[in-house]
Amino acid sequence: MLCAAGIVVALMQTIIVPLIPQLPDLLHAAPSDTTWALTMTLLAGAVITPIGGRLGDMYGKRRMLLASMGCVAAGSILCALSSALLPFLIGRGLQGLGFGTIALGISVMRDIVPARHLGSSVGTMSASLGIGGALGLPVSAFIAQNIGWHALFWLCAGAAGMAAVGIALTVPESRGRAGGRFDLLGAVGLAAMLVCLLLPLSKGASWGWASPTTLGVLITFLLVAATWWRWERRRNTPLIDLRVALDRPVLLTNTASVATGFAFYSMQLMPIQLLMAPAGAPIGLGFDMLMASLVLAPSGILMFVFSHVSAWLTDRAGPRVSLAVGGLVIGLGYVVFLVLLLTGGFTWWIMLIVACLTGAGLGIAYSAMPALIMRAVPVAQTGEANGVNALMRVVGTSTSAAVVGMVLTWSAVQISVPGGAIVVPDTNGYLIASIVSLVACVVAAALAIAIPASRRLEIETIDTLGGRDPSSRDDPEGTIGTDETDRAHEIRGEISP
């Protein structure tokens, strides 16, 4: 059921893709206004992911999962009933509140899944994004073309409702609640900070990167970030424990997540445009949305398959090796893509190979990230820490959308087509964007190798066997005098780095 909830979130993200060119006509609004259909979901998801993780740690992860699915269902219903821009944007914002589902689901798994199955379970949960994406693109394109666009959102609402019922019936409440009071001012500050960061990244191309609006919002981000940092450092129960976030394994993992998210989203943006560009464009294959989606769909399936390869590799070499391998496999996809750009030998099956390499690398990398986080943080902070890690991926994808979008727009040329003219990127734009993304892959792999080994997950398992709740703060040194605990401490000394 947890994986089903992840698939619902991925479906919610992808159903909008075939509608993007038609949204101005469908909602009777200007193209510059309908781009908010993507921006609203992104902003809502970025804000709620770390906040939802903290609330899950405090009040129960199962409860927050149900709330997330409820928001996706409510937002989908509102979108399905909308024919105007404002209610549609509100619905998309509500859908975005479900973004924290993946991080919450992974945190629940740490509580309920036996240690020997945790790696494969986390990999499957992480790869649910790929499954949802693989299903979502062709299915949404088919429904939009043959049934109607409102049906997409009714489908998403029904899927969210069924996932919520399944979670309520099958997922137990998590143990190890974090103490303290919810940091409301910290949550407001984090929301303001993320909006001031992601909004100019999303809208900078249309506002102008040097415009007073863009620069003003970025300056506001710096001021809010500095104020929020000081507030969180002084709190006894902060929204985000900055001491944990700055711990070297967590910091390097999150930074590598930004780079991986950048490389991932670049490959989401470029192939679909190349496949759908007219054959008369500088580079393009002239496919319609459905055919282009079918070419790219296997990448999601490979993401799921290779998430289990990641679990196998993590068991034998550790999650940092898995993260590095994932980054390098994605990089191999970019190398093939660059060779094709330089030689001009594009065919649909070679694009399929590029997409499959990307999907395989993502399956390996995205499954390793939560494993690294969970080895580095206490049980009672897994929701918060996984939420921050998911946020870092959102920052990476947002930065990618801004940078790649800017480069492709800069390189755009106008070509004639039957019935008028259209603007498409030329080869130079794809080359520059691909080189930048390849560098991001190398950075992600290098950061992964630099992550120090961590054994917290194994130590906490031993603590539990020794009779002590690892989330307990009443006995931080483990001095309870049972024979089992004494033995656990002997083993702790043997495995500590």
C-alpha positions in Angstrom: 0.0 0.0 0.0 2.9 2.4 0.7 4.2 1.8 -2.8 0.7 2.3 -4.3 0.6 5.7 -2.6 3.9 6.6 -4.2 2.6 5.6 -7.6 -0.4 7.9 -7.0 1.9 10.8 -6.3 3.9 10.1 -9.5 0.7 9.8 -11.4 -0.4 13.2 -10.1 2.8 14.7 -11.3 2.7 13.3 -14.8 -1.0 13.7 -15.8 -0.5 17.4 -16.4 2.2 16.8 -19.0 0.0 16.1 -22.1 -2.2 19.1 -21.2 0.6 21.7 -21.0 0.3 23.0 -24.6 -3.5 23.0 -24.4 -4.0 24.6 -20.9 -4.4 28.2 -22.2 -7.4 27.1 -24.4 -8.8 24.7 -21.8 -8.7 27.3 -18.9 -9.3 30.4 -21.0 -6.1 32.0 -19.7 -2.9 33.4 -21.0 0.1 31.0 -21.5 2.1 32.9 -18.9 -0.6 32.3 -16.4 -1.2 28.6 -17.1 2.5 27.9 -16.3 1.4 28.3 -12.7 -0.2 24.9 -13.0 3.3 23.4 -12.6 4.7 26.1 -10.3 1.9 25.8 -7.7 2.4 22.0 -7.4 6.1 22.4 -7.1 5.9 25.1 -4.4 3.3 23.3 -2.4 5.3 20.0 -2.5 8.6 21.7 -1.6 7.0 23.4 1.4 5.1 20.4 2.8 7.7 17.7 2.4 10.0 18.7 5.3 7.1 20.0 7.4 5.1 16.7 6.8 8.1 14.7 7.8 8.4 16.6 11.1 4.7 16.2 11.8 5.0 12.5 11.0 7.8 12.1 13.6 5.7 14.0 16.2 2.1 12.8 15.6 2.4 9.6 13.5 3.6 8.9 10.0 0.5 6.9 9.1 -1.7 9.8 10.1 0.3 12.1 7.8 0.1 9.6 4.9 -3.6 9.6 5.1 -3.7 13.4 5.2 -1.4 13.4 2.1 -3.7 11.1 0.1 -6.7 13.1 1.2 -5.1 16.3 -0.1 -4.3 14.6 -3.5 -7.9 13.3 -3.8 -9.4 16.7 -2.8 -7.1 18.6 -5.2 -7.9 16.1 -8.0 -11.6 16.5 -7.6 -11.3 20.3 -7.7 -9.3 20.1 -10.9 -11.8 17.7 -12.4 -14.6 20.2 -11.7 -12.7 23.2 -13.0 -12.9 25.0 -16.2 -11.3 28.3 -15.0 -7.7 29.1 -14.0 -8.1 30.0 -10.3 -9.9 26.8 -9.0 -7.6 24.7 -11.1 -4.5 26.3 -9.5 -6.0 25.8 -6.0 -6.6 22.1 -6.9 -3.0 21.7 -8.2 -1.7 23.3 -5.0 -3.7 20.8 -2.9 -2.3 17.9 -5.1 1.2 19.2 -4.3 0.6 18.6 -0.6 0.9 14.9 -1.4 4.6 15.2 -2.4 5.7 14.2 1.1 4.3 10.7 0.6 7.5 9.0 -0.6 9.6 10.4 2.3 6.9 9.4 4.9 6.5 6.0 3.4 10.2 5.3 3.6 10.2 6.4 7.2 7.3 4.1 8.0 9.3 1.2 6.5 12.1 1.8 8.9 9.6 1.2 11.7 7.7 -1.8 10.4 9.9 -3.7 8.0 12.5 -6.3 9.3 16.1 -5.1 8.8 16.9 -7.9 6.3 14.1 -6.7 4.0 14.5 -2.9 4.6 16.9 -2.3 1.6 14.7 -3.9 -1.0 11.5 -2.3 0.5 13.0 1.2 0.5 14.2 0.6 -3.1 10.7 -0.4 -4.2 9.2 2.7 -2.5 11.7 5.0 -4.1 11.1 3.4 -7.5 7.3 3.9 -7.3 8.0 7.3 -8.8 9.3 5.5 -11.9 6.4 3.1 -12.1 3.9 6.0 -11.8 5.8 8.0 -14.4 6.0 5.0 -16.8 2.2 4.4 -16.5 1.3 8.1 -16.2 2.7 9.5 -19.5 1.2 7.1 -22.0 -2.1 6.6 -20.1 -2.6 10.3 -19.6 -1.8 11.1 -23.2 -4.3 8.4 -24.4 -7.1 9.6 -22.0 -6.5 13.2 -22.9 -6.7 12.5 -26.6 -9.6 10.1 -26.6 -11.8 10.7 -23.5 -11.3 14.2 -22.1 -8.9 16.0 -19.8 -11.2 16.1 -16.8 -11.2 12.3 -16.8 -7.4 12.4 -15.9 -8.2 14.1 -12.6 -11.1 11.8 -11.8 -8.8 8.9 -12.3 -6.2 10.5 -10.0 -8.9 11.2 -7.3 -10.1 7.6 -7.4 -6.5 6.2 -7.1 -5.8 8.5 -4.1 -9.0 7.4 -2.4 -8.2 3.7 -2.9 -4.6 4.2 -1.6 -5.9 6.0 1.5 -8.3 3.1 2.3 -5.5 0.6 1.8 -3.2 2.6 4.1 -5.9 2.8 6.8 -6.5 -1.0 6.6 -3.0 -2.3 6.3 -0.3 0.1 7.6 0.2 0.2 11.3 1.1 3.4 13.2 4.8 4.0 13.6 6.7 3.8 16.8 9.3 6.1 18.3 7.5 9.5 18.3 9.7 12.6 18.6 9.0 14.8 21.6 8.6 18.6 21.8 6.2 21.1 20.3 5.7 21.9 16.7 7.8 24.8 15.6 5.1 26.9 13.8 7.3 30.0 13.3 10.0 27.7 11.9 7.4 26.2 9.5 6.3 29.6 8.3 9.8 30.7 7.8 10.7 27.6 5.9 7.7 28.1 3.7 8.6 31.7 3.0 12.2 30.8 2.3 11.4 28.0 -0.2 8.8 30.2 -2.0 11.4 33.0 -2.3 14.0 30.5 -3.7 11.8 28.3 -6.0 9.6 31.0 -7.4 12.4 32.9 -9.2 13.9 29.6 -10.3 10.6 28.7 -11.9 9.6 32.1 -13.2 12.9 33.8 -13.8 12.9 33.0 -17.5 9.6 34.8 -18.0 10.3 37.6 -15.5 13.9 38.2 -16.7 16.8 37.0 -14.7 18.1 40.5 -14.1 14.6 42.0 -13.5 13.9 43.9 -10.3 11.2 41.3 -9.4 13.6 38.3 -9.7 16.5 40.0 -7.9 14.1 41.3 -5.2 12.7 37.9 -4.5 16.2 36.4 -4.3 17.4 39.0 -1.9 14.3 38.4 0.2 15.2 34.7 0.2 18.7 35.5 1.6 17.2 37.6 4.4 14.6 35.1 5.3 17.1 32.3 5.2 19.5 34.0 7.6 16.7 34.8 10.0 15.3 31.3 9.8 18.7 29.8 10.4 19.3 31.8 13.6 15.8 30.9 14.9 16.2 27.1 14.2 19.7 27.1 15.9 18.2 28.5 19.1 15.2 26.2 19.4 15.3 23.2 21.6 12.8 21.4 19.4 13.4 22.9 15.9 11.4 22.1 12.8 14.7 20.8 11.2 17.5 19.8 13.4 20.4 21.7 11.8 23.0 19.8 13.7 21.7 16.6 12.1 21.4 18.3 8.7 25.0 19.5 8.9 26.4 16.1 9.9 28.8 15.1 7.2 27.0 12.0 5.9 23.6 13.8 5.8 25.1 17.0 4.2 26.9 15.1 1.5 24.0 12.9 0.8 21.6 15.9 0.4 24.1 17.8 -1.8 24.5 14.7 -4.0 20.6 14.5 -4.1 20.5 18.1 -5.5 23.0 17.1 -8.3 21.1 13.9 -9.1 17.8 15.7 -9.1 19.3 18.2 -11.6 20.5 15.4 -13.9 17.2 13.5 -13.6 15.0 16.4 -14.6 17.2 17.5 -17.5 16.5 14.1 -19.1 12.8 14.6 -18.4 12.9 18.0 -20.3 15.0 17.3 -23.3 14.0 13.9 -24.9 10.3 14.7 -24.9 11.0 17.9 -26.8 13.4 16.2 -29.2 11.0 13.4 -30.0 8.1 15.7 -30.6 9.9 18.3 -32.6 9.0 18.2 -36.3 11.2 16.3 -38.7 12.1 19.6 -40.3 13.6 21.1 -37.1 17.4 21.2 -36.6 16.9 18.1 -34.5 13.6 16.2 -34.1 11.7 13.0 -34.9 8.2 14.3 -35.3 6.3 12.0 -32.9 3.0 12.8 -31.3 2.6 12.9 -27.5 1.4 9.3 -27.2 4.2 7.8 -29.3 6.9 9.9 -27.5 5.5 8.8 -24.2 5.7 5.1 -25.2 9.3 5.5 -26.2 10.2 7.0 -22.8 7.9 4.8 -20.7 10.4 1.8 -20.3 12.7 4.1 -18.3 10.2 4.0 -15.4 10.1 0.3 -15.5 13.9 0.1 -15.5 13.9 2.4 -12.5 11.8 -0.1 -10.6 13.9 -3.1 -11.6 17.2 -1.4 -10.8 15.9 -0.3 -7.4 16.3 -3.9 -6.4 19.8 -4.0 -8.0 20.5 -1.0 -5.7 19.4 -3.0 -2.6 21.6 -5.9 -3.7 24.6 -3.6 -4.2 24.0 -1.7 -1.0 24.0 -5.0 1.0 27.4 -5.9 -0.5 29.2 -2.5 -0.9 27.2 0.0 1.0 24.7 2.7 0.0 27.4 5.3 -0.9 28.7 3.0 -3.6 25.2 2.5 -4.9 24.7 6.3 -5.1 28.0 6.8 -6.9 27.2 3.9 -9.4 23.7 5.4 -10.0 25.2 8.8 -10.8 27.7 7.3 -13.2 25.0 5.2 -15.0 22.9 8.4 -15.5 26.2 10.0 -16.7 26.6 7.2 -19.3 23.2 8.0 -20.6 24.3 11.6 -21.1 27.5 10.5 -22.8 25.4 8.5 -25.4 23.1 11.5 -25.8 26.1 13.8 -26.4 27.6 11.4 -29.0 24.2 11.4 -30.8 24.0 15.2 -30.8 27.5 15.5 -32.2 27.0 12.8 -34.9 23.3 13.4 -35.7 22.4 9.7 -35.7 19.1 10.0 -33.8 16.5 7.2 -34.0 13.7 6.3 -31.6 15.4 3.2 -30.4 18.6 5.0 -29.5 16.5 7.5 -27.6 15.0 4.4 -25.9 18.5 3.3 -24.8 19.3 6.7 -23.4 16.0 6.8 -21.5 16.7 3.3 -20.1 20.2 4.2 -18.9 18.7 7.2 -17.1 16.0 5.1 -15.5 18.4 2.4 -14.4 20.7 5.0 -12.9 17.9 6.7 -11.1 16.6 3.5 -9.7 20.0 2.8 -8.2 20.7 6.3 -6.9 17.2 7.2 -5.5 17.1 3.9 -3.6 20.5 4.6 -2.0 19.6 8.1 -0.7 17.1 7.1 2.0 19.4 4.2 3.0 22.2 6.7 3.6 20.0 9.1 5.5 18.5 6.3 7.7 22.0 5.1 8.6 23.0 8.6 9.7 20.0 9.8 11.8 18.1 8.6 14.9 14.9 6.6 14.4 12.8 9.4 15.9 14.0 11.8 13.2 13.7 9.7 10.1 10.6 11.5 8.8 12.2 14.9 9.2 15.5 13.8 7.6 13.9 12.0 4.7 11.6 15.0 4.1 14.7 17.3 3.9 16.3 14.8 1.5 13.2 14.8 -0.7 13.3 18.6 -0.6 16.8 18.6 -1.9 15.7 16.6 -4.9 13.0 19.2 -5.5 15.6 21.9 -5.3 17.7 20.0 -7.9 14.8 19.5 -10.3 13.7 23.1 -9.9 17.2 24.4 -10.7 17.3 22.0 -13.7 14.0 23.3 -15.0 15.4 26.9 -14.7 18.8 26.3 -16.2 17.8 23.8 -19.0 14.8 25.9 -19.8 16.9 29.0 -20.1 19.5 27.3 -22.3 16.9 25.7 -24.6 15.0 29.0 -24.9 18.2 30.9 -25.7 19.0 28.4 -28.5 15.5 28.4 -30.0 14.9 28.9 -33.7 11.7 29.4 -35.7 10.8 26.9 -38.3 7.9 26.7 -40.7 5.3 23.9 -40.3 1.9 23.4 -42.1 -0.4 26.0 -40.8 2.2 28.5 -39.5 5.5 28.5 -37.6 6.8 27.1 -34.3 9.9 27.7 -32.1 12.1 24.7 -31.2 15.6 24.4 -29.6 18.5 23.8 -31.9 21.4 21.3 -31.4 23.6 23.8 -29.5 21.1 24.2 -26.8 20.8 20.5 -26.2 24.6 20.2 -26.2 25.1 22.8 -23.6 22.3 21.5 -21.3 23.6 17.9 -21.7 27.2 18.9 -20.8 26.0 20.8 -17.6 23.9 17.8 -16.7 26.8 15.4 -17.2 28.9 17.5 -14.9 26.1 17.2 -12.3 26.3 13.4 -12.6 30.0 13.4 -12.0 29.6 15.8 -9.0 26.9 13.5 -7.5 29.2 10.4 -7.9 32.2 12.2 -6.3 30.1 13.4 -3.4 28.8 9.9 -2.8 32.3 8.5 -2.6 33.2 11.2 -0.1 30.4 10.2 2.3 31.9 8.5 5.4 30.7 5.0 6.4 27.9 5.1 9.0 26.7 2.2 11.2 23.9 3.9 13.1 21.2 1.7 11.6 23.0 -1.5 12.6 23.7 -0.1 16.1 20.1 0.8 16.7 19.0 -2.7 15.7 21.4 -4.1 18.2 20.0 -1.6 20.8 16.5 -2.8 20.2 17.6 -6.5 20.6 19.4 -5.5 23.8 16.1 -4.3 25.4 16.3 -0.6 24.8 14.2 1.5 22.5 16.6 3.3 20.2 14.5 6.4 20.1 14.5 6.7 23.9 16.4 9.7 25.3 16.1 8.6 28.9 19.1 6.2 28.5 21.4 7.8 25.9 24.4 5.8 26.9 22.6 2.5 27.1 23.4 1.9 30.8 20.3 -0.3 31.5 21.9 -3.2 33.3 20.4 -6.3 31.7 22.5 -9.1 30.3 21.1 -8.6 26.9 21.9 -4.9 26.9 25.4 -5.6 28.2 25.9 -8.0 25.2 24.5 -5.4 22.9 27.1 -2.9 24.1 29.9 -5.4 23.5 28.7 -5.8 19.9 28.3 -2.0 19.6 32.0 -1.7 20.4 32.9 -4.4 17.8 31.1 -2.7 14.9 31.6 1.0 15.7 33.8 2.6 13.1 
